[in-house]
């Protein structure tokens, strides 16, 4: 499923314009979205998952035009969303949690159990299906959240900071899940962690000044901003070069 923004603009009342003529196409596979705080990532994600109305410009999730009520309704059936912070009912089992998510997204009651088992298999949590969610580790909770978002089998999955706060081993497991999901879905990962982009994203977009200022592979981004900076692309040299790129973009805005 392709996701397309064309000349997208958005501003809050009595505030500055957050998105300023943003145009971007997200293709199937895993795409990363990075940018500094205040760049508009949260606003863009909120528009994509229909939490905010589309004003000026166009935003399409597949063939669903999010500027229309019919388009937003259709998009909700086609997308799954895992916010950065979410809660789980500690008394529910993992399987019941995901089955409930399936039902909430319109899956028939008789099919919810099958949908939950399929989603848990996708995130490697079948063995924990009978456990109470309160007993899970942080990484396991994150994968339950992803399973819940997958319960209705969406073609477009949006993940907001999916590895934030996890230890290295947990981050690795979540990245493995995300990479696997991108084989037959469109997955958008908003993150501050360059390692996430480097390891799981086939493409990356840099959002700054309300626009996508770069779209390409991580290798292309590395060549653009780390050339001559020295050091590893995962180390401080790369991060300083990235900061300089963002500063240059800000000066042009």
N, C-alpha and C positions, 0 to 999 in steps of 0.2 A: 504494500500500500504506500503510495506516494503522498507526502504532505507538502503543501505549497502555500507560501505567504507571498503576497504581491502588494507592494506599497502600503504595508500595514502601519497604521498609526494609532497610538493610544496615549491618552493623558488623563490624569485624575483631576477632579475639580479643584480649582485654585492651586494647581501644582504644575510643574513643568511637564512637557511632553516626554513620556517614557520611551515609547517606540516611535521612530521618526523615519517613515518610509522604508520599513524593513521588508526586504525581499529575500526569500530563501527557499530551497527545495530540499527536503529530506527524503532520501531514497530508502528502499528496503535494506536491512542490515542494521548494524549498531552505529549510531552517530552520536558524538559527544557535543555538548554545548557548554562552553566555558566563557568566563568574562568576570570583570571585577564586581564587587558589591555595588549595587545601584545601577548596574548596566541594563536592567530590564528583564533578567532571566525569569524571575518569579512572575512578572506580568505576562511574558510570552507563554510560559507554561499554563498560567491560568486561562489565557485565551484558548490555548490548544485543547484543554480538557473541559472547556465550556463553563468555567467558573466565572468568567467575565464575558460581557457581550462584545462582539466585534463591531467596531465603529467604521472608521475609514479604511479603505483597502479591502483586500480579499484574503480569506484564510480557508483553505480546503484540506480536509482530511479524506483522502481518496476522492470520491465524487461528492462528498458532503460539504456544502457551503455553510460555514459557521455563522454567516451573517443572517441566516434564516432560521426560523423555529424548526422547520422540518429538517434542515441540515444539521442543526445541533442535536436533535433527537436521534437521527441516524448515526451521527458520529459517536454518541455515547454508547451505542451498541457495538461500535467497532473499535473502541479504545479502552485501555486499562491504565490506571494511574496509581502510582505508589508515592505519596508525598514524603517529604523528609521526616516528618513526625507523624506517627499514627499510633493508635492504641488498639490493644487486643483485649477481649474479655477473658480474664485469667481463668475462669472456671470452665470455659468451653474447651473442648479438645481441638487439636489442629484440624482434624477432618471436618468437624462441625463448623469451625470458623470459616473454612474455605467453602463448604457447602452453602452456608448462609450467604456468603458473598455471591455465589452463583445465583441463588434465588433472588437476591436484591438486584441483580443485573438482568433478570427476566428469564432465567433458565427454569424450565418446568420443574415442579417439585419432585417428580419421580426421577428426573435426570440429574438432580443436584449432587447426589452421592457419586455418580459416575464422573461428573464434571470435576468434583473435588479430587477424586483419585487421579484423574488425568493431570490436573494442575500440580498436585503434590509430586507426581512422578517427574514432571518437568523440572522441578527445583530440588530433586533428590531428598525429599522428606517423607517418602512413603513409610519408612520404618518408624516415624514419630507420629503417625496419624492419630493414634489413640492417646497421646500425651496431652496434658493440660498446657495451655499456652503460657501459663505463669512459670512453668518449669524450664522454659527454653532459654538458650543463650541469646546474646544480641544478634549474632549472625543468623541463627535459626529463626528468630522473630522476623528478621528482614526477609528471609526467604518465604516465610508464611505470608507476609505482606505481598510479595510478588505473586505467590500462588493465588491469593485472593483476587488480585488484579487480573490474573489469567483465567479465572474460573469460568468466564463466559466465552473463552477462546477469542479474544480480540486480535485484530491484525496489526494494531498500533499500540505500543506500550511506552508510557512515559514514566521515567524514574528520576526522582529528585534527590540527589545526594545519596545514592543507594548504599555506599560503603562508609558514610560518615560515622565516626565513633566506634568503628569496629577494629579489632586487633588484626595484625597481618594475616593470620590464618583464616579468619572469618572473611576478610576482604577478598582473599584468593578464592574461597568457595563461591561468594556472591558473583565475582567476576566470571568464573567458569559458567555459572548459570546464565548470566547476561549474554555472554558470547554464544552459548548454545541457542538461546531464544532468538538471537539475531539471524539464525540460519533461514528461518521461514517467516519472519516478522519484520516490521519496522520498529526499531527500538531507539528512543531518544533518551540519552543519559545527561542530565544536568549535574555538573560536579565542579568542585574546586580542586580536585586531586588530579594532577597531571598524570599520575601513574594509572588511574582508571582509563583515561583517554588512550594512553600509550599501549595498554594491554588488551583492551576489548573493542575499541572503536575503529571502524574502517574509515570513517570520515569524522571531521571535527569542524564546528563552527565557532568563531569567536565573536561574541556580542559585546559591543562597546558603543557608547554614544547613541543608543537606540537603534543601531543597525548591525547587521552581520558584516563585519569588516574583513573576515577571512573565512573561506570554506575550502577544504581540501583534506588531504591525508595528514596524519600526524607527522610523517616524514617531511612533507612539504612545509608544515608549520615549523618544525625543528630547523629546517634549513633557512627559513625566513627570519626567525628571531634569535636563533642560537649561533648563527655563523659568526665566528670570531670571538664568541664570548668565553669559549673554553668550558671544560667541565662536562659532566654527564647531563643528558637531557632531563634526568630526574633530579638533578641537584640544584644547588643555589645559583650556579652560573646561568642555567636555563631560566630559572625563575626571575632573575634580575633582568635578563634580556626580554622576557615576556612583559615585565613591568614597564620596560622602556617602550615596547611596542604600544601598550595601552596608553602610556603618556603621550606618545606621538599622535595617536588617534584622537585623544582628548584635545590636543592643541589644534587639530583640524576642524573639530566640531564647532 
